[in-house]
Amino acid sequence: MQEEMAAAFHPGNALVASGVTQVLWLVPALPMLAAGAIALLKQPRRKLSAGLAIGSLSISLVIALIAFTHVVAGWASHVAVRETVNFTWMQVGAAQVQLGWVLDPLSAIMMVMVCCVGLLIFIYSVGYMAHDENFTRFFCFLALFAGAMLGVVISNSLLLLFMCWELVGLTSYLLIGFWYHKPSASAAAKKAFMTTRVGDVFFLLGMVWLFAQTGTLLFYNGGTGSMEPLALGGLLATPSVWGLTAAGAIALLIFAGAVGKSGQLPLHVWLPDAMEGPTPVSALIHAATMVAAGVYLVARVYPLMSAGILPGGSTTALTVVTWVGAITAVFAALIAIAQDDIKRILAYSTVSQLGYMMAGLGLGGIAVGMFHLITHAFFKSLLFMGSGSVIHGCHEEQDVRRMGGLKHEMPWTFYTYMAGMLALSGFIPFAGFWSKDGILDAGKGWEISRWPFYLLVFGALLTAFYMMRQVSYVFFGKWRGQGHAHESPRVMTVPLVILGFFAVLLGFIGTPVWPWFQSFLGSSPAHFQFSALGESGSLMASSTLVVLAGLVLGWLLYGNKSPKAEEPDALERAVPPVWVLLRNKMYVDELYGVTVIAFYRWWARVSDWLDRRVWGGAVAGVALAFRGVAHLNRLMDVHWVDGGFDKGCEELAEGGGLLSRVQSGRVQTYLRLLALAVAVLALFLIWSSRG
Amino acid sequence: MNGIHILTLLTVLPVAGAVVALLAGRRARTVALVTALAALALSLYIWTKLPADGSIGLVERATWAPSLGIEYHLGVDGLGALMLVLSAIVTLMSVDAAHRVHMRPNLYFCMVLLLEAGLFGSFTALNFFHWFLFWELSLIPAFFLIKLWGGAKRGPAATRFFVYTMAGSVALLIAFLAVYLATGSMDFEKLTSMASTGALGQAVTMHLGSVMMGGGVMKWLAVGVLAGFAVKVPMMPFHTWLPDAYAEAPSPVTMLLTGAMSKMGVYGLLRIAVPIFGHQIAEMRVPLLVLAVITVVMGAWAAAAQKDLKRVFAYSSVNHLGYCLLGIFVLAIPAAGVAAEASRAAALNGVILQMFNHGITAAALFWFIAMLQDRSGGERWIDHFGGLRKPAPVLAGMMGIALFASLGLPGLNSFVSEFLIFRGVFPLSWVAASFSILGLLVTAAVLLTVIQKVFTGPVPEKWASFPDMHGGERLAMAPVIGLMLLIGLLPQLIVNTVNPTVVYLLAHWRF
């Protein structure tokens, strides 16, 4: 249906770039330059570093907004804007390795989101990190992150995207390990980098394969890009292993990269540990933007993912995306129920919501997944920053059982947090409701299987439940912590209020009645369709009931109970074995510990043993044999092996310093023997060739 | 031929510097620094004077011993010139790092400069005899540098290094004597063109066919040549001399060993083995590829088991050069067509760039290890460090960049070459690429563990006042770090000069 409507749109000329597209590179470059400048500053320069980071990102936001209005203007006059600037990076053989950037609805909307959320979190960080001795370095890393992330967003080349993608991974590593004196932070940073790298090596393979097949890594290049019909047709016609086309196999390899970055099963284990980083980092990188990069990547290469799709059908790649997303959504939501660390609950919630986005992409396409990505970015960063405010107010306490009753002490944090919590739970009419409902709606219509739909509905129930459990512990009941809690400073609460505003209202840009977001991304006109309310009304009603059920259940178990920290959890009393399983994160870390990590260590030892014993042993054996021969030949040359050589060296060390002495050393004996042996062999060869 | 024999001049310069250094006593390091700087300037000048079509330029030719097929024949193309620049940079870095040589500094720097001369000579020679002379000549100073200035177990390490490499050299020499007997030539270009028409194989079989059983003479000669280079690179399992030599050599010498001398092996494969024995390598490509993959994967994994920082990076070097081997042997896989040609060009560009990148990065890493050793009283046990980022943030930052370069982070140099190698290898042998990708993972784990154990965690009391890099050291290292960034962002600075040579070589090689 969307495609029919899109026919009314003129495709923009990809090779003609407007002024704003020409300077679009500034959007990532400015924060990166700021990062470079801060790195070279003599530490510590608090005000200057924060000013540079915030200033550069503000200019980026302005450029992003201009670009966004440009795309919207194009959309309003029925032009599907897609402008690119491509250039050759290097010439390899006869082929060119090209890089470039692209302005289209997808990159425009993502760019604005990253700049907006990023800017708010930068400002919030000024308050949150005020007493940290490495304040300057923090802003250096934050700015570098923003630059790299924006680079991922505007890339028109899979290679450039991959490069920025890895840089994003680096900044994530640096920021998780920001408090590097803590061994747990340092270990979490390494775990994050390694786990995502597992996905990335598959991504790399997919990338070189795509490059080899299509001869380009540009997405769009006026018909010759790798995401354009010509290249995709070739990929579809090329068979590969296990009955997949080359398109399907490459799409799956690239998706593996997204699995790592977006914390999908089975590579989700790093994200909860990433909460070792400062809370603004968790909000910016491990909730709103970087982890969403995987989802964005799938949306970016969606033409490849969906290559050869039939109406009502799916492709292997999209089916895999859907299943991975749906299973992750439920799996992580289950674990979130049994966590006590305020940030860990949110971390598992993020994993779960990323699963929703993936499932949305697989079930309903770019717009469905991306809509949830955008709304989630706002309400989840709100929740993380709210939790940061709570942690701050409770003197660095993170255990929800040692909080309670904070709604009186921290009213700003409380009301904004509730907005975020209801948005995350998908309560009508908060932002998350509309985006999550889009995914459920697509799931209901999926013809391959109904199970993803059921899983996602179950996940919605769980989400409402664990969020109610969390806010009951934190904001309701009686205060159970140490000391006295206090509200955070204005520099932290103002960003909360702004984000809260988005958490309430953002959903209205993509309701079934006025699906502006979906039309914008799909390049089709948006109309008010009140009839759509009737079509999806029953689903909306039932999903609202599910969410209500989750909230009520949570309230019944946890509301106003204010249990002591030492008391067992309400759920623990009800179903102990399930609780233990969930509490221990389904033992995935332990499983990896006894499989992958144990294998890694064991194989390292095997390699070392092979080296010392087998290869080294063989060499030692040969040496021994030679030594034996040498002893037999002792009469010929007593000093050949034992004496001559070592003695010559010692003499050199102790004796002369002049070159003449070096030359008169016994090395010559050694070389002479070698020459003799060679001469004998040469004579033998000559003799036998004559014969 | 123009008036100035610039390649001869380049080789003579360090020899002259060596003589002066020997007589300069305590000021030998200054002499060495000046000489190394001059050599770098000269090599950069040569880099700008290459022929545009990628062929061999700056040729110098003179008869030497015509009756023996020996000729004074020098010349460089993009490959050779890049190696000259690399050798010059690494020597300069090594001299700079060696500021704590108290025992006979004049002899030490004399040896270092002679080693540089050996490198220059072997990267410019185009006649086997001449090349072999320098190949062996570079071994002698390296041996003494390990033997006299090395660590506790320097004696056995040096002997093993020398004997092992010598054994490889003997295999090489025998093979080339046989080739000379059959063809009467030792000239690389002539032998390459004979090999490409098949005349070489015929001549060898005709003259020497009766020596060996059947017609497999060429194959045995190829095995001999490959063995010589396999030791030098090294390719597993011919690498067992390396960990001890790298660990026992003083760190500035290890910089030379891994940064420049290991490239002689890869260079030899590209200049000698592949052009002349391409057909035989193609026949043996499966075992060779298997060994290359083993070098990549097991090298990385063996590094993971090490506790001595120098041994960690020694094995990591094996792993990184394994990618070069992989990229070279994959060229021999028979596949025709535009796509295969594009893959080969990518792989070979990647290999040559990787040689340079590894040289810079590995030299920088051993430079940092020298620094860690200097400041900790000779400590190199990885578990004995910890938390150094706090007292020495600049050291942690700069070494961190070098470590991430080695790990293949985009934006830094090694990523580009490793990307190009995988770009070339995957379509030609996806199995080899898929196994080798494990090397990327394991290397990352190893290097991050180094960062974790050396730089993070609580600071032990004894390192609480670990001195950070001072101004001079920062200034010395900044250009190297800058170079890593520069190549990572603008690889075309090198690739655009190397690529014509790659195209030229691929057009002239026959497998």
Chai-1 contact restraints between the chains, C-beta under 6 A:
chainA,res_idxA,chainB,res_idxB,connection_type,confidence,min_distance_angstrom,max_distance_angstrom,comment,restraint_id
A,M90,B,P491,contact,1.0,0.0,6.0,A-B,restraint_1
A,M90,B,Q492,contact,1.0,0.0,6.0,A-B,restraint_2
A,M90,B,V495,contact,1.0,0.0,6.0,A-B,restraint_3
A,Q91,B,N499,contact,1.0,0.0,6.0,A-B,restraint_4
A,V92,B,A345,contact,1.0,0.0,6.0,A-B,restraint_5
A,V92,B,A346,contact,1.0,0.0,6.0,A-B,restraint_6
A,V92,B,N349,contact,1.0,0.0,6.0,A-B,restraint_7
A,G93,B,A342,contact,1.0,0.0,6.0,A-B,restraint_8
A,G93,B,A345,contact,1.0,0.0,6.0,A-B,restraint_9
A,A95,B,A342,contact,1.0,0.0,6.0,A-B,restraint_10
A,M163,B,P410,contact,1.0,0.0,6.0,A-B,restraint_11
A,E166,B,L409,contact,1.0,0.0,6.0,A-B,restraint_12
A,E166,B,P410,contact,1.0,0.0,6.0,A-B,restraint_13
A,L167,B,G411,contact,1.0,0.0,6.0,A-B,restraint_14
A,Y180,B,R389,contact,1.0,0.0,6.0,A-B,restraint_15
A,Y180,B,T456,contact,1.0,0.0,6.0,A-B,restraint_16
A,H181,B,P458,contact,1.0,0.0,6.0,A-B,restraint_17
A,P183,B,G457,contact,1.0,0.0,6.0,A-B,restraint_18
A,S186,B,Q452,contact,1.0,0.0,6.0,A-B,restraint_19
A,S186,B,T456,contact,1.0,0.0,6.0,A-B,restraint_20
A,K190,B,L448,contact,1.0,0.0,6.0,A-B,restraint_21
A,K190,B,Q452,contact,1.0,0.0,6.0,A-B,restraint_22
A,M194,B,A445,contact,1.0,0.0,6.0,A-B,restraint_23
A,R197,B,A444,contact,1.0,0.0,6.0,A-B,restraint_24
A,V201,B,I437,contact,1.0,0.0,6.0,A-B,restraint_25
A,V201,B,L440,contact,1.0,0.0,6.0,A-B,restraint_26
A,V201,B,L441,contact,1.0,0.0,6.0,A-B,restraint_27
A,V208,B,F422,contact,1.0,0.0,6.0,A-B,restraint_28
A,V208,B,R423,contact,1.0,0.0,6.0,A-B,restraint_29
A,V208,B,F426,contact,1.0,0.0,6.0,A-B,restraint_30
A,W209,B,F426,contact,1.0,0.0,6.0,A-B,restraint_31
A,F211,B,R423,contact,1.0,0.0,6.0,A-B,restraint_32
A,A212,B,P427,contact,1.0,0.0,6.0,A-B,restraint_33
A,W603,B,W301,contact,1.0,0.0,6.0,A-B,restraint_34
A,A604,B,W301,contact,1.0,0.0,6.0,A-B,restraint_35
A,A604,B,A304,contact,1.0,0.0,6.0,A-B,restraint_36
A,A604,B,A305,contact,1.0,0.0,6.0,A-B,restraint_37
A,R605,B,A305,contact,1.0,0.0,6.0,A-B,restraint_38
A,S607,B,M298,contact,1.0,0.0,6.0,A-B,restraint_39
A,S607,B,W301,contact,1.0,0.0,6.0,A-B,restraint_40
A,S607,B,A302,contact,1.0,0.0,6.0,A-B,restraint_41
A,D608,B,A302,contact,1.0,0.0,6.0,A-B,restraint_42
A,D608,B,A305,contact,1.0,0.0,6.0,A-B,restraint_43
A,D611,B,A302,contact,1.0,0.0,6.0,A-B,restraint_44
A,W615,B,P237,contact,1.0,0.0,6.0,A-B,restraint_45
A,W615,B,T240,contact,1.0,0.0,6.0,A-B,restraint_46
A,G616,B,T240,contact,1.0,0.0,6.0,A-B,restraint_47
A,V619,B,T240,contact,1.0,0.0,6.0,A-B,restraint_48
A,C649,B,K147,contact,1.0,0.0,6.0,A-B,restraint_49
A,A653,B,L148,contact,1.0,0.0,6.0,A-B,restraint_50
A,G657,B,R104,contact,1.0,0.0,6.0,A-B,restraint_51
A,G657,B,L107,contact,1.0,0.0,6.0,A-B,restraint_52
A,L659,B,L22,contact,1.0,0.0,6.0,A-B,restraint_53
A,V678,B,L173,contact,1.0,0.0,6.0,A-B,restraint_54
A,L681,B,I174,contact,1.0,0.0,6.0,A-B,restraint_55
A,A682,B,L177,contact,1.0,0.0,6.0,A-B,restraint_56
A,L685,B,A178,contact,1.0,0.0,6.0,A-B,restraint_57
A,S688,B,V211,contact,1.0,0.0,6.0,A-B,restraint_58
A,S689,B,H207,contact,1.0,0.0,6.0,A-B,restraint_59
A,S689,B,L208,contact,1.0,0.0,6.0,A-B,restraint_60
